[in-house]
Amino acid sequence: MRRLEPEDLVLVLGARPPSDVGAWLRDGLRDAVASGRLEAGAALPSSRSAAAGLGVARGTVAAAVDELVGEGVLESRPRSSVVVADLALRPRGTAPGPARPGVATERPASVGSPDPGLFPRAAWARAVRDAMRELLDAELGYPDPQGLLVLREALAGHLRTARAAPVEAEDVVIVSGVAQALALLGQVLAGGDPAGRVVVEDPASPGVVEQLRGAGLDVVPVPVDERGLRTDGLPDAAAAVVTPAHQFPLGVVLAPDRRRELVAWARDGDRLLLEDDYDAELRYDRQPVGALRGLAPERVALLGSVSKLLSPALRLGWVVAPPGVRDALVDAKRRADLGCSVPEQAAFARLIADGAYARHLRRARLTYQRRRGLLLDALARDAPHVPVEGVAAGLHLVVRLPDGDAEARAVSALRAAGVPAEPLSGTAARGDTRGVVVGAARVQGPAVPRVVEILRAAAVGAGVGV
Ligand SMILES: Cc1ncc(COP(=O)(O)O)c(C=O)c1O
């Protein structure tokens, strides 16, 4: 096995920048592995000698190595040696690091998708293996359509702490993502009274609206402002779908008085609130606001999934259902597909129970917080007139551009640069809502100045802040 010297690292990394040495080290090493400049199987020098050779703190080297081991770019071997991973063994389309122009992926990434390079592959593989060892023969028949009890128990414990909401295992229904939760609850609502109408935020995720319409519901858009959904004069409807912790796409938080008004509206008319909690655990500046469900467990169905926190590829989510709809929801789930995959549910339960899920969430939060911070710092420095909206949370950010051409140009330039982007107008019922939704969680390294330049030019083109 070839052992790299500190000088080899100096060669591939180039000059040390004056600031943000951690990001320089991590991104430089990742690029060097992906491009083959550091060959697969080569062993890194000890963190002590690497730190001395590069002129950085030992902790900085250890943190960068730790993160790259988690991404699968480096591999930790027994007797504390760390080697360069063989990326050729990774499946196509999973090269680590920022999306690169011209690199084909199976499907374009959505603005809200997490960085697949952060997926805890080793921990997930361990969880699958352990789960398969423990599953009884009897559990390999058709599943309980409500979901595997060990997973419902593990999730109830996690959500009670993470979302400050009352959750018992008996309230939890396992589904294949928030999309299926909406489709199934939509079916339940379509048969209820007053049947057929559901309030949605304007703007909202087009996918959410599509699921509700697909279930036969009439969607009634209600505007969102900087304090979340407008609750004055809510129309009559059987339910409302809201994103209180982090509005999609505008990124605002539902104000406390509006939370109370929304719950009062639900109670007054025997209505259901569907709390789409899609990315609530990714708050960077403080603890996330507690779930709306905490205010009215009998009125609020809390919908969540692993799509933003682990990967949308798993198709695994949950509904914490009020007693009044739980049985109808389980029945709809049974009719739809007889229940979710037992081995995947068991593996996710293991991941939660052995602490690997919490460790992954901590690491993902830190990574996305740092990327978001670097992008916002660069915007503040080089394009201070670009109006970024929303709180420090989630995987995306929004820039308003009150000009249709500027919106279209920004979206296509970002996509051409390999950055997920959507027109804000595609999420809105009102014609005057324009701008760009950017998949900020994947923007790092050389993509940062490119994104800044695209947004700067778009804002100038739209006459914003100039
Ligand atoms: C606001 C919002 N809700 C729900 C979903 C659907 O998520 P899932 O993958 O859990 O079906 C998405 C997906 O992007 C989303 O952006």
PDBQT file of the ligand as one rigid body, heavy atoms in Angstrom, charges set to zero:
ROOT
HETATM    1  C1  LIG A 501     -42.783  20.791   0.658  1.00  0.00    +0.000 C 
HETATM    2  C2  LIG A 501     -42.653  19.345   0.330  1.00  0.00    +0.000 A 
HETATM    3  N1  LIG A 501     -43.505  18.480   0.872  1.00  0.00    +0.000 NA
HETATM    4  C3  LIG A 501     -43.459  17.170   0.567  1.00  0.00    +0.000 A 
HETATM    5  C4  LIG A 501     -42.551  16.658  -0.315  1.00  0.00    +0.000 A 
HETATM    6  C5  LIG A 501     -42.611  15.185  -0.689  1.00  0.00    +0.000 C 
HETATM    7  O1  LIG A 501     -41.687  14.466  -0.011  1.00  0.00    +0.000 OA
HETATM    8  P1  LIG A 501     -41.595  12.886  -0.015  1.00  0.00    +0.000 P 
HETATM    9  O2  LIG A 501     -40.352  12.558  -0.746  1.00  0.00    +0.000 OA
HETATM   10  O3  LIG A 501     -41.533  12.541   1.430  1.00  0.00    +0.000 OA
HETATM   11  O4  LIG A 501     -42.784  12.289  -0.691  1.00  0.00    +0.000 OA
HETATM   12  C6  LIG A 501     -41.623  17.513  -0.893  1.00  0.00    +0.000 A 
HETATM   13  C7  LIG A 501     -40.633  16.971  -1.833  1.00  0.00    +0.000 C 
HETATM   14  O5  LIG A 501     -39.804  17.614  -2.401  1.00  0.00    +0.000 OA
HETATM   15  C8  LIG A 501     -41.672  18.890  -0.566  1.00  0.00    +0.000 A 
HETATM   16  O6  LIG A 501     -40.815  19.762  -1.118  1.00  0.00    +0.000 OA
ENDROOT
TORSDOF 0
